[in-house]
Amino acid sequence: MAREFGAEGEGGPSRGLTFQAPPGARVVSPCAGKVAFAAPFRSYGRLLIVDCGDGYHFVLGGLDRLDASPGQKVLAGEPVGLLGGASTGAGTADGPGRATLYVELRRRGDPVDPRPWFAARG
């Protein structure tokens, strides 16, 4: 993992997790739900937001390609896009041959640590 939830950085504490992966790596939905947003967004590259229900939303940033559209229903583990490479904002290479995926979990609009969510779901 490149950056933990709450880790200090340039913009203050991290509101999500940042993972390193090979450029072009497949990104899957962390939950079953409905795509609330899928488009380029600021320095995050292409951004995907999945409404997981019960007030939870996952934000996935750094994608170079989106394979899901707003309003589309997705399953947990379903492919939703590909990571970028050296020219994609949050997907910028972080070391040789590495891209980054930003993952943020929000509960009723507030960022929460996503690690317990992942741990509870294996």
C-alpha positions in Angstrom: 0.0 0.0 0.0 1.3 3.4 -0.9 -0.6 5.5 1.6 -2.8 4.5 4.6 -6.1 6.0 5.7 -5.3 9.0 7.9 -1.7 9.3 6.8 -0.4 12.8 6.7 0.4 14.3 3.3 0.4 17.5 1.3 -3.3 18.1 1.5 -3.7 16.9 5.1 -4.6 13.4 6.4 -5.6 10.9 3.7 -9.3 10.3 3.4 -8.8 7.0 1.7 -6.2 4.3 0.8 -3.8 4.5 -2.1 -2.6 1.2 -3.6 0.2 0.6 -6.1 -0.4 -1.7 -9.0 0.9 -2.2 -12.5 -0.3 0.3 -15.1 -3.4 -1.1 -16.9 -4.4 -3.3 -13.9 -8.1 -4.2 -13.8 -10.2 -2.5 -11.1 -13.2 -4.2 -9.7 -16.2 -2.9 -7.7 -15.6 -3.4 -4.0 -19.4 -3.8 -3.4 -22.7 -4.6 -5.2 -24.5 -1.4 -5.9 -25.3 1.3 -8.5 -22.8 3.5 -10.2 -23.5 7.1 -9.0 -20.7 8.8 -11.0 -18.3 7.8 -13.7 -16.3 10.5 -15.5 -13.0 12.4 -15.4 -12.6 14.4 -12.2 -9.8 17.0 -11.4 -6.4 15.3 -10.8 -8.0 11.9 -10.0 -8.1 10.7 -13.6 -11.4 9.0 -14.3 -13.3 8.6 -11.1 -16.0 6.1 -10.3 -18.4 6.3 -7.4 -20.5 3.2 -6.4 -23.5 3.6 -4.2 -23.3 0.4 -2.0 -26.5 1.1 -0.1 -27.1 1.8 3.6 -25.4 5.3 3.2 -22.1 3.8 1.9 -20.3 5.0 -1.3 -17.0 3.8 -2.6 -14.9 6.4 -4.6 -12.3 4.9 -7.0 -9.8 7.3 -8.6 -6.8 7.0 -10.9 -8.6 5.0 -13.6 -7.6 5.4 -17.2 -10.6 3.6 -18.6 -14.1 3.3 -17.2 -16.1 0.1 -17.9 -19.2 1.2 -16.1 -21.7 4.0 -16.6 -23.8 6.1 -14.2 -27.0 4.3 -13.3 -25.5 0.9 -14.1 -25.9 -1.9 -11.4 -22.6 -3.7 -10.6 -21.8 -6.7 -8.5 -19.0 -6.9 -6.0 -15.9 -8.0 -7.9 -17.2 -7.0 -11.2 -14.6 -5.2 -13.5 -15.4 -1.4 -13.6 -12.2 -0.1 -15.3 -8.5 -0.1 -15.8 -5.7 1.8 -14.0 -3.8 4.5 -15.9 -0.1 4.9 -16.3 2.4 7.8 -16.1 0.0 10.4 -17.6 -3.2 10.0 -15.5 -3.3 12.3 -12.4 -3.8 10.1 -9.4 -2.8 7.1 -11.6 0.7 8.6 -12.1 3.4 6.1 -11.9 4.8 5.9 -8.3 8.1 4.2 -8.8 9.1 2.1 -11.8 6.2 0.5 -13.6 3.7 1.3 -10.9 0.3 3.2 -11.0 -1.9 4.1 -8.1 -5.5 3.5 -7.3 -7.2 5.7 -4.8 -10.0 4.1 -2.7 -12.2 6.1 -0.4 -15.2 4.8 1.5 -17.8 7.3 2.6 -20.6 6.7 5.1 -23.4 9.3 4.8 -20.9 11.6 3.1 -18.1 11.3 5.6 -14.9 9.4 4.8 -14.3 6.3 7.0 -11.4 3.8 7.1 -12.3 1.2 4.4 -10.0 -1.5 5.9 -12.7 -2.9 8.3 -15.2 -3.1 5.3 -12.7 -5.2 3.3 -11.8 -7.3 6.3 -15.4 -8.2 7.0 -15.9 -9.3 3.4 -12.8 -11.3 3.0 
